């Protein structure tokens, strides 16, 4: 089974709840998960194995930025010229469609990961919090389609 590092960017807690919910679903499928509330790129790279997948779950804050707790990770990722063709990843982005920066934090991280040559597994999930009172419900639908891709 896969080792999944869940990298969380959250300001008000919704992305945290979605990440913890997805971790539970992954564990029921016998995957090993680790939640990273203050992710450190160097530590994640040092611990990366052949079966590692990064699941990035983030909201968008302010004028399209990732939340404060994810800023150092994002800046580090953007400033390095990493080549990670053996790393698999997925992105779950949360946002409010009333803003033109809808899901910009998740889109930025998806782009940065793409630039490393990492392999995205499945489509990026964008959860509109104005359409889903419980964002975990939208994550459930995505997960049912995404999780078979892990094998």
C-alpha positions as protocol buffer text, in pm:
chain_id: "A"
residue {
  index: 1
  type: UNK
  ca { x: 0 y: 0 z: 0 }
}
residue {
  index: 2
  type: UNK
  ca { x: 103 y: 362 z: -49 }
}
residue {
  index: 3
  type: UNK
  ca { x: 251 y: 604 z: 200 }
}
residue {
  index: 4
  type: UNK
  ca { x: 56 y: 928 z: 167 }
}
residue {
  index: 5
  type: UNK
  ca { x: 187 y: 1252 z: 311 }
}
residue {
  index: 6
  type: UNK
  ca { x: -110 y: 1483 z: 349 }
}
residue {
  index: 7
  type: UNK
  ca { x: 12 y: 1843 z: 323 }
}
residue {
  index: 8
  type: UNK
  ca { x: -242 y: 2082 z: 474 }
}
residue {
  index: 9
  type: UNK
  ca { x: -295 y: 2453 z: 421 }
}
residue {
  index: 10
  type: UNK
  ca { x: -578 y: 2584 z: 635 }
}
residue {
  index: 11
  type: UNK
  ca { x: -685 y: 2916 z: 782 }
}
residue {
  index: 12
  type: UNK
  ca { x: -1034 y: 2854 z: 920 }
}
residue {
  index: 13
  type: UNK
  ca { x: -1021 y: 2476 z: 948 }
}
residue {
  index: 14
  type: UNK
  ca { x: -1222 y: 2351 z: 648 }
}
residue {
  index: 15
  type: UNK
  ca { x: -914 y: 2219 z: 464 }
}
residue {
  index: 16
  type: UNK
  ca { x: -799 y: 2055 z: 787 }
}
residue {
  index: 17
  type: UNK
  ca { x: -1132 y: 1875 z: 823 }
}
residue {
  index: 18
  type: UNK
  ca { x: -1121 y: 1757 z: 461 }
}
residue {
  index: 19
  type: UNK
  ca { x: -761 y: 1637 z: 501 }
}
residue {
  index: 20
  type: UNK
  ca { x: -840 y: 1446 z: 819 }
}
residue {
  index: 21
  type: UNK
  ca { x: -1149 y: 1295 z: 656 }
}
residue {
  index: 22
  type: UNK
  ca { x: -947 y: 1181 z: 353 }
}
residue {
  index: 23
  type: UNK
  ca { x: -681 y: 1036 z: 584 }
}
residue {
  index: 24
  type: UNK
  ca { x: -949 y: 824 z: 749 }
}
residue {
  index: 25
  type: UNK
  ca { x: -1077 y: 701 z: 414 }
}
residue {
  index: 26
  type: UNK
  ca { x: -722 y: 614 z: 302 }
}
residue {
  index: 27
  type: UNK
  ca { x: -655 y: 427 z: 624 }
}
residue {
  index: 28
  type: UNK
  ca { x: -965 y: 211 z: 573 }
}
residue {
  index: 29
  type: UNK
  ca { x: -799 y: 105 z: 246 }
}
residue {
  index: 30
  type: UNK
  ca { x: -482 y: 17 z: 440 }
}
residue {
  index: 31
  type: UNK
  ca { x: -272 y: 309 z: 318 }
}
residue {
  index: 32
  type: UNK
  ca { x: -31 y: 471 z: 562 }
}
residue {
  index: 33
  type: UNK
  ca { x: -98 y: 842 z: 610 }
}
residue {
  index: 34
  type: UNK
  ca { x: 86 y: 1125 z: 781 }
}
residue {
  index: 35
  type: UNK
  ca { x: -73 y: 1465 z: 834 }
}
residue {
  index: 36
  type: UNK
  ca { x: 152 y: 1770 z: 795 }
}
residue {
  index: 37
  type: UNK
  ca { x: 5 y: 2086 z: 946 }
}
residue {
  index: 38
  type: UNK
  ca { x: 338 y: 2273 z: 923 }
}
residue {
  index: 39
  type: UNK
  ca { x: 494 y: 2096 z: 624 }
}
residue {
  index: 40
  type: UNK
  ca { x: 869 y: 2119 z: 574 }
}
residue {
  index: 41
  type: UNK
  ca { x: 980 y: 2052 z: 217 }
}
residue {
  index: 42
  type: UNK
  ca { x: 1328 y: 1927 z: 312 }
}
residue {
  index: 43
  type: UNK
  ca { x: 1185 y: 1679 z: 564 }
}
residue {
  index: 44
  type: UNK
  ca { x: 924 y: 1554 z: 319 }
}
residue {
  index: 45
  type: UNK
  ca { x: 1186 y: 1505 z: 49 }
}
residue {
  index: 46
  type: UNK
  ca { x: 1420 y: 1323 z: 290 }
}
residue {
  index: 47
  type: UNK
  ca { x: 1142 y: 1083 z: 393 }
}
residue {
  index: 48
  type: UNK
  ca { x: 1014 y: 1023 z: 39 }
}
residue {
  index: 49
  type: UNK
  ca { x: 1014 y: 660 z: -64 }
}
residue {
  index: 50
  type: UNK
  ca { x: 922 y: 480 z: -386 }
}
residue {
  index: 51
  type: UNK
  ca { x: 558 y: 441 z: -280 }
}
residue {
  index: 52
  type: UNK
  ca { x: 513 y: 798 z: -151 }
}
residue {
  index: 53
  type: UNK
  ca { x: 232 y: 1022 z: -268 }
}
residue {
  index: 54
  type: UNK
  ca { x: 176 y: 1381 z: -160 }
}
residue {
  index: 55
  type: UNK
  ca { x: -187 y: 1476 z: -116 }
}
residue {
  index: 56
  type: UNK
  ca { x: -205 y: 1855 z: -92 }
}
residue {
  index: 57
  type: UNK
  ca { x: -523 y: 1986 z: 68 }
}
residue {
  index: 58
  type: UNK
  ca { x: -541 y: 2363 z: 86 }
}
residue {
  index: 59
  type: UNK
  ca { x: -774 y: 2654 z: 104 }
}
residue {
  index: 60
  type: UNK
  ca { x: -708 y: 2993 z: -53 }
}
residue {
  index: 61
  type: UNK
  ca { x: -644 y: 3292 z: 169 }
}
residue {
  index: 62
  type: UNK
  ca { x: -643 y: 3667 z: 116 }
}
residue {
  index: 63
  type: UNK
  ca { x: -586 y: 3768 z: -245 }
}
residue {
  index: 64
  type: UNK
  ca { x: -525 y: 3418 z: -375 }
}
residue {
  index: 65
  type: UNK
  ca { x: -243 y: 3301 z: -149 }
}
residue {
  index: 66
  type: UNK
  ca { x: -201 y: 2973 z: 30 }
}
residue {
  index: 67
  type: UNK
  ca { x: -269 y: 2993 z: 405 }
}
residue {
  index: 68
  type: UNK
  ca { x: 7 y: 3118 z: 636 }
}
residue {
  index: 69
  type: UNK
  ca { x: 98 y: 2770 z: 759 }
}
residue {
  index: 70
  type: UNK
  ca { x: 169 y: 2660 z: 401 }
}
residue {
  index: 71
  type: UNK
  ca { x: 362 y: 2973 z: 293 }
}
residue {
  index: 72
  type: UNK
  ca { x: 713 y: 2845 z: 383 }
}
residue {
  index: 73
  type: UNK
  ca { x: 653 y: 2514 z: 202 }
}
residue {
  index: 74
  type: UNK
  ca { x: 518 y: 2692 z: -107 }
}
residue {
  index: 75
  type: UNK
  ca { x: 801 y: 2946 z: -116 }
}
residue {
  index: 76
  type: UNK
  ca { x: 1059 y: 2670 z: -75 }
}
residue {
  index: 77
  type: UNK
  ca { x: 900 y: 2466 z: -353 }
}
residue {
  index: 78
  type: UNK
  ca { x: 888 y: 2771 z: -583 }
}
residue {
  index: 79
  type: UNK
  ca { x: 1249 y: 2873 z: -518 }
}
residue {
  index: 80
  type: UNK
  ca { x: 1409 y: 2536 z: -587 }
}
residue {
  index: 81
  type: UNK
  ca { x: 1467 y: 2375 z: -922 }
}
residue {
  index: 82
  type: UNK
  ca { x: 1351 y: 2033 z: -812 }
}
residue {
  index: 83
  type: UNK
  ca { x: 1303 y: 1742 z: -1046 }
}
residue {
  index: 84
  type: UNK
  ca { x: 1067 y: 1488 z: -890 }
}
residue {
  index: 85
  type: UNK
  ca { x: 951 y: 1261 z: -1174 }
}
residue {
  index: 86
  type: UNK
  ca { x: 921 y: 965 z: -933 }
}
residue {
  index: 87
  type: UNK
  ca { x: 683 y: 1149 z: -698 }
}
residue {
  index: 88
  type: UNK
  ca { x: 307 y: 1110 z: -733 }
}
residue {
  index: 89
  type: UNK
  ca { x: 73 y: 1379 z: -602 }
}
residue {
  index: 90
  type: UNK
  ca { x: -285 y: 1503 z: -592 }
}
residue {
  index: 91
  type: UNK
  ca { x: -442 y: 1835 z: -502 }
}
residue {
  index: 92
  type: UNK
  ca { x: -766 y: 1918 z: -324 }
}
residue {
  index: 93
  type: UNK
  ca { x: -836 y: 2292 z: -331 }
}
residue {
  index: 94
  type: UNK
  ca { x: -1103 y: 2474 z: -134 }
}
residue {
  index: 95
  type: UNK
  ca { x: -1232 y: 2817 z: -221 }
}
residue {
  index: 96
  type: UNK
  ca { x: -1523 y: 3055 z: -248 }
}
residue {
  index: 97
  type: UNK
  ca { x: -1647 y: 3105 z: -604 }
}
residue {
  index: 98
  type: UNK
  ca { x: -1763 y: 3458 z: -518 }
}
residue {
  index: 99
  type: UNK
  ca { x: -1398 y: 3562 z: -555 }
}
residue {
  index: 100
  type: UNK
  ca { x: -1192 y: 3576 z: -873 }
}
residue {
  index: 101
  type: UNK
  ca { x: -914 y: 3399 z: -682 }
}
residue {
  index: 102
  type: UNK
  ca { x: -1129 y: 3087 z: -641 }
}
residue {
  index: 103
  type: UNK
  ca { x: -901 y: 2795 z: -547 }
}
residue {
  index: 104
  type: UNK
  ca { x: -590 y: 2995 z: -646 }
}
residue {
  index: 105
  type: UNK
  ca { x: -386 y: 2844 z: -362 }
}
residue {
  index: 106
  type: UNK
  ca { x: -449 y: 2490 z: -480 }
}
residue {
  index: 107
  type: UNK
  ca { x: -398 y: 2585 z: -843 }
}
residue {
  index: 108
  type: UNK
  ca { x: -61 y: 2742 z: -758 }
}
residue {
  index: 109
  type: UNK
  ca { x: 58 y: 2432 z: -575 }
}
residue {
  index: 110
  type: UNK
  ca { x: -62 y: 2211 z: -859 }
}
residue {
  index: 111
  type: UNK
  ca { x: 140 y: 2422 z: -1103 }
}
residue {
  index: 112
  type: UNK
  ca { x: 451 y: 2414 z: -881 }
}
residue {
  index: 113
  type: UNK
  ca { x: 428 y: 2037 z: -850 }
}
residue {
  index: 114
  type: UNK
  ca { x: 378 y: 2004 z: -1226 }
}
residue {
  index: 115
  type: UNK
  ca { x: 694 y: 2211 z: -1280 }
}
residue {
  index: 116
  type: UNK
  ca { x: 895 y: 1958 z: -1076 }
}
residue {
  index: 117
  type: UNK
  ca { x: 791 y: 1684 z: -1317 }
}
residue {
  index: 118
  type: UNK
  ca { x: 592 y: 1506 z: -1047 }
}
residue {
  index: 119
  type: UNK
  ca { x: 305 y: 1290 z: -1169 }
}
residue {
  index: 120
  type: UNK
  ca { x: -43 y: 1407 z: -1073 }
}
residue {
  index: 121
  type: UNK
  ca { x: -279 y: 1123 z: -998 }
}
residue {
  index: 122
  type: UNK
  ca { x: -631 y: 1210 z: -1111 }
}
residue {
  index: 123
  type: UNK
  ca { x: -786 y: 1550 z: -1156 }
}
residue {
  index: 124
  type: UNK
  ca { x: -751 y: 1833 z: -907 }
}
residue {
  index: 125
  type: UNK
  ca { x: -1058 y: 1860 z: -687 }
}
residue {
  index: 126
  type: UNK
  ca { x: -1189 y: 2213 z: -642 }
}
residue {
  index: 127
  type: UNK
  ca { x: -1446 y: 2244 z: -366 }
}
residue {
  index: 128
  type: UNK
  ca { x: -1664 y: 2554 z: -369 }
}
residue {
  index: 129
  type: UNK
  ca { x: -1751 y: 2613 z: -4 }
}
residue {
  index: 130
  type: UNK
  ca { x: -2055 y: 2817 z: -109 }
}
residue {
  index: 131
  type: UNK
  ca { x: -2200 y: 2505 z: -274 }
}
residue {
  index: 132
  type: UNK
  ca { x: -2106 y: 2250 z: -7 }
}
residue {
  index: 133
  type: UNK
  ca { x: -2207 y: 2311 z: 353 }
}
residue {
  index: 134
  type: UNK
  ca { x: -1994 y: 2009 z: 439 }
}
residue {
  index: 135
  type: UNK
  ca { x: -1684 y: 2008 z: 213 }
}
residue {
  index: 136
  type: UNK
  ca { x: -1609 y: 1649 z: 315 }
}
residue {
  index: 137
  type: UNK
  ca { x: -1913 y: 1541 z: 111 }
}
residue {
  index: 138
  type: UNK
  ca { x: -1755 y: 1675 z: -209 }
}
residue {
  index: 139
  type: UNK
  ca { x: -1431 y: 1504 z: -111 }
}
residue {
  index: 140
  type: UNK
  ca { x: -1616 y: 1172 z: -74 }
}
residue {
  index: 141
  type: UNK
  ca { x: -1739 y: 1184 z: -433 }
}
residue {
  index: 142
  type: UNK
  ca { x: -1390 y: 1269 z: -564 }
}
residue {
  index: 143
  type: UNK
  ca { x: -1229 y: 1003 z: -344 }
}
residue {
  index: 144
  type: UNK
  ca { x: -1449 y: 725 z: -482 }
}
residue {
  index: 145
  type: UNK
  ca { x: -1318 y: 805 z: -832 }
}
residue {
  index: 146
  type: UNK
  ca { x: -961 y: 889 z: -728 }
}
residue {
  index: 147
  type: UNK
  ca { x: -867 y: 610 z: -487 }
}
residue {
  index: 148
  type: UNK
  ca { x: -867 y: 330 z: -752 }
}
residue {
  index: 149
  type: UNK
  ca { x: -592 y: 525 z: -931 }
}
residue {
  index: 150
  type: UNK
  ca { x: -358 y: 459 z: -638 }
}
residue {
  index: 151
  type: UNK
  ca { x: -309 y: 97 z: -743 }
}
